[in-house]
Amino acid sequence: MAEQQRRALSAILDDRDALDGFSRLAISMIITNPLAPDNPIVYVNDAFERTTGYSRTAVIGRNCRFLQGERTDKRDVDKLRAAIATGDDVAVDILNYRASGEPFTNRLIIAPISDETGRPIYFLGLQKELRDTSGETSLSDMRLDAIRSRVREDLAMILSSIGEPERRLSIDDPLTEIDALPRRLECLQLVYEELRLNDEDSATGRAGIELGALMSRIASNVAHHAGRPGVRFVQQVDQMQVSVETAVRVALILSETVSNAFTHAFDGLDRGYVELRIARLAAGGLRMTISDDGVGIPAKIDWPSAATRGGRLIASLLDGLDATINVARGAAGTVVMIDVPVDLHDLENKGA
């Protein structure tokens, strides 16, 4: 599984054109949970809302069949149902209906995201509206398939590490899944964007990713969405280049940790601060420190906790980096220190 993920992340360098199309074109994304009754939707992106006219709140927890209507071909529906039942990939052009009742032709690709046993724990759906409008930016089957492969592999790294085979997602209380998925997906997208920018500025496009700029964007994005009045956010990030694999994992760890600080550190408090520091280490590698002056983590609670999805994701990412984590509980607040043993100097000299 780890080797497959490394190959997938490295392949971003070859898929950057497809990913550029993914960010510019109106490609809807849906994620459903087949382990819950009736395989309900747990995530949709902005493009889905624009294309269908349905809001997130109107579709989360529902099966995708509400997009079908009177003129939807039953053969297309049967093809989708059969592939989902067997856990296979499927592609079909199907007639769907917007919230307004207007029909549209939808090129739909569905792919399973499986656990280590091969059992689907989520399904990824990519949708592209087909139009006859001349001059519209086209999306070839090959590019859509490349996007499907890229997104599925990277999502698998996130979703398979936080899934619980022995438990089913509660449709009555899916907040953890719904709230965290957009943040994690946006984190991946920021990595892709930074990679494209690096490709434009570099003679080879293979040196790696400027981690300082990436981490500043991710931290600022989390602070914007998770921050609260009275809580200051300060960051100091050294410039350094790292590989794509390292950038993805460190970025996700940062997103999870900073979000956790804003969410839990200031219960009952009106003011406080969260500070992020990412520094190059003299002996090689980097140190990421996230500190706050909030209520602190109770002594009886281990963090990151294997009992939470976010905790399991952090543990998996740390393991993939061979990184170490230390959590200090002070008189006020918490300090999380993470050391990542990557050779930054060698990465910076590659392709020079």
ZAMARGU-4260 file (C-alpha; in steps of 0.2 Angstrom, whole numbers, plus 5000, padded with zeros to 4 digits):
<rodrens>
0) 5000/5000/5000 | 5014/5012/5005 | 5024/5009/4989 | 5008/5011/4978 | 5005/5028/4987
5) 5023/5034/4983 | 5021/5029/4965 | 5004/5038/4964 | 5011/5054/4972 | 5026/5054/4961
10) 5015/5052/4946 | 5008/5070/4950 | 5023/5076/4940 | 5017/5067/4925 | 4998/5072/4928
15) 5000/5090/4930 | 4991/5095/4914 | 4976/5084/4920 | 4976/5091/4937 | 4976/5109/4929
20) 4961/5104/4920 | 4953/5097/4936 | 4955/5114/4944 | 4949/5124/4930 | 4935/5114/4923
25) 4918/5111/4930 | 4921/5093/4937 | 4909/5088/4951 | 4916/5077/4964 | 4905/5066/4975
30) 4911/5054/4989 | 4899/5041/4996 | 4900/5028/5010 | 4895/5010/5005 | 4897/5004/5023
35) 4882/5015/5028 | 4864/5010/5024 | 4860/5015/5006 | 4877/5021/5001 | 4874/5039/5006
40) 4884/5055/5000 | 4896/5061/5013 | 4905/5075/5002 | 4901/5085/4987 | 4912/5099/4980
45) 4907/5117/4974 | 4906/5111/4956 | 4893/5099/4961 | 4882/5112/4968 | 4885/5124/4953
50) 4881/5110/4941 | 4866/5102/4949 | 4858/5116/4959 | 4858/5106/4975 | 4866/5112/4990
55) 4878/5102/5001 | 4865/5102/5015 | 4852/5095/5003 | 4862/5080/4998 | 4873/5074/5012
60) 4866/5058/5019 | 4856/5054/5003 | 4859/5041/4989 | 4864/5049/4972 | 4848/5042/4964
65) 4839/5058/4967 | 4848/5065/4951 | 4839/5052/4941 | 4822/5056/4933 | 4808/5051/4921
70) 4819/5050/4905 | 4835/5042/4914 | 4839/5026/4904 | 4836/5011/4916 | 4851/5002/4907
75) 4863/5016/4913 | 4856/5015/4931 | 4858/4996/4930 | 4876/4997/4924 | 4880/5009/4939
80) 4871/4998/4952 | 4880/4982/4946 | 4898/4990/4946 | 4895/4997/4964 | 4888/4980/4970
85) 4904/4972/4964 | 4916/4986/4968 | 4922/4990/4951 | 4926/5005/4941 | 4912/5011/4929
90) 4910/5025/4916 | 4893/5030/4909 | 4885/5045/4900 | 4868/5046/4910 | 4854/5059/4909
95) 4852/5067/4926 | 4841/5081/4932 | 4845/5098/4941 | 4836/5104/4956 | 4826/5115/4945
100) 4820/5099/4935 | 4831/5103/4920 | 4839/5088/4912 | 4857/5087/4907 | 4869/5074/4901
105) 4881/5069/4913 | 4898/5059/4910 | 4900/5050/4926 | 4915/5040/4932 | 4914/5030/4948
110) 4929/5022/4956 | 4930/5012/4973 | 4942/5017/4987 | 4947/5001/4995 | 4955/4996/5012
115) 4969/4984/5013 | 4958/4969/5011 | 4952/4976/4994 | 4934/4980/5001 | 4927/4997/4995
120) 4926/5009/5010 | 4921/5024/4999 | 4916/5027/4981 | 4923/5042/4972 | 4912/5049/4958
125) 4918/5062/4945 | 4905/5071/4935 | 4907/5082/4919 | 4891/5089/4911 | 4892/5086/4892
130) 4886/5100/4881 | 4886/5104/4862 | 4891/5122/4864 | 4905/5126/4852 | 4921/5133/4858
135) 4919/5125/4876 | 4935/5119/4884 | 4934/5100/4880 | 4938/5086/4892 | 4944/5070/4884
140) 4941/5053/4891 | 4959/5051/4893 | 4961/5067/4904 | 4946/5063/4914 | 4952/5045/4917
145) 4969/5053/4922 | 4960/5064/4935 | 4951/5049/4942 | 4967/5039/4944 | 4976/5054/4952
150) 4962/5059/4964 | 4957/5041/4969 | 4975/5037/4974 | 4978/5052/4984 | 4961/5051/4993
155) 4965/5033/4997 | 4980/5039/5007 | 4968/5049/5017 | 4952/5039/5018 | 4959/5022/5020
160) 4970/5028/5035 | 4955/5035/5044 | 4942/5022/5040 | 4935/5010/5053 | 4931/4993/5045
165) 4922/4987/5061 | 4911/5003/5062 | 4898/5011/5051 | 4897/5029/5048 | 4882/5036/5057
170) 4871/5046/5046 | 4863/5054/5061 | 4880/5061/5066 | 4892/5063/5051 | 4899/5079/5056
175) 4917/5074/5058 | 4917/5066/5041 | 4908/5080/5032 | 4918/5094/5040 | 4935/5087/5038
180) 4934/5081/5020 | 4933/5098/5012 | 4948/5104/5022 | 4958/5088/5018 | 4954/5089/4999
185) 4958/5108/4998 | 4974/5104/5007 | 4978/5092/4993 | 4973/5104/4980 | 4985/5117/4987
190) 4999/5105/4985 | 4995/5102/4967 | 4994/5121/4964 | 5011/5124/4972 | 5018/5110/4961
195) 5012/5118/4945 | 5019/5135/4951 | 5036/5127/4954 | 5035/5119/4937 | 5033/5136/4929
200) 5047/5144/4938 | 5059/5129/4937 | 5070/5124/4922 | 5067/5106/4926 | 5051/5106/4936
205) 5058/5091/4946 | 5066/5099/4961 | 5052/5098/4973 | 5040/5109/4981 | 5043/5126/4991
210) 5037/5120/5008 | 5037/5137/5016 | 5025/5145/5003 | 5014/5130/5004 | 5013/5128/5023
215) 5009/5147/5024 | 4994/5145/5013 | 4988/5130/5021 | 4989/5137/5039 | 4981/5153/5034
220) 4967/5144/5025 | 4964/5134/5041 | 4965/5149/5052 | 4953/5158/5041 | 4940/5144/5042
225) 4943/5138/5059 | 4948/5154/5068 | 4937/5163/5080 | 4936/5181/5087 | 4949/5185/5100
230) 4961/5171/5095 | 4977/5177/5086 | 4987/5167/5074 | 5005/5169/5071 | 5017/5159/5059
235) 5035/5159/5055 | 5040/5147/5041 | 5058/5145/5034 | 5060/5142/5015 | 5064/5125/5010
240) 5061/5113/4996 | 5055/5095/4999 | 5049/5081/4988 | 5030/5079/4983 | 5028/5064/4995
245) 5035/5074/5009 | 5025/5090/5005 | 5008/5080/5004 | 5011/5072/5021 | 5018/5087/5030
250) 5004/5098/5023 | 4990/5086/5029 | 4999/5085/5047 | 4999/5103/5048 | 4981/5105/5043
255) 4975/5092/5055 | 4986/5099/5070 | 4982/5118/5067 | 4963/5114/5065 | 4963/5104/5081
260) 4971/5118/5090 | 4958/5131/5085 | 4944/5119/5087 | 4948/5112/5105 | 4961/5123/5113
265) 4949/5138/5118 | 4934/5130/5125 | 4927/5143/5137 | 4940/5156/5133 | 4938/5173/5125
270) 4956/5176/5120 | 4972/5167/5115 | 4984/5163/5102 | 4990/5149/5091 | 5008/5149/5084
275) 5016/5139/5070 | 5034/5138/5067 | 5043/5127/5054 | 5062/5128/5055 | 5076/5119/5046
280) 5087/5109/5057 | 5105/5111/5057 | 5108/5092/5056 | 5095/5090/5042 | 5076/5089/5041
285) 5063/5101/5048 | 5054/5104/5064 | 5036/5109/5065 | 5030/5117/5081 | 5012/5121/5084
290) 5008/5129/5101 | 4993/5138/5110 | 4989/5146/5126 | 4972/5137/5128 | 4965/5125/5140
295) 4978/5112/5137 | 4975/5093/5133 | 4969/5083/5149 | 4983/5072/5156 | 4972/5057/5154
300) 4970/5059/5135 | 4983/5053/5123 | 4986/5064/5107 | 4985/5060/5093 | 4972/5048/5098
305) 4969/5031/5089 | 4951/5033/5094 | 4948/5048/5082 | 4949/5048/5063 | 4960/5063/5063
310) 4972/5055/5076 | 4973/5039/5065 | 4977/5050/5050 | 4991/5059/5059 | 4998/5043/5065
315) 4998/5036/5048 | 5006/5051/5040 | 5020/5052/5053 | 5024/5034/5050 | 5025/5037/5032
320) 5038/5051/5035 | 5047/5041/5049 | 5044/5057/5059 | 5043/5059/5078 | 5030/5069/5088
325) 5031/5076/5106 | 5017/5084/5115 | 5020/5095/5130 | 5006/5100/5142 | 5010/5117/5150
330) 5002/5127/5164 | 4993/5135/5150 | 4991/5127/5133 | 4999/5114/5123 | 5015/5112/5112
335) 5016/5100/5098 | 5033/5097/5091 | 5036/5086/5075 | 5053/5082/5068 | 5054/5076/5050
340) 5071/5068/5045 | 5071/5073/5027 | 5087/5079/5019 | 5083/5096/5012 | 5100/5101/5005
345) 5100/5086/4993 | 5083/5090/4987 | 5087/5108/4984 | 5102/5103/4974 | 5093/5091/4963
350) 5092/5096/4945 | 5103/5111/4948
</rodrens>
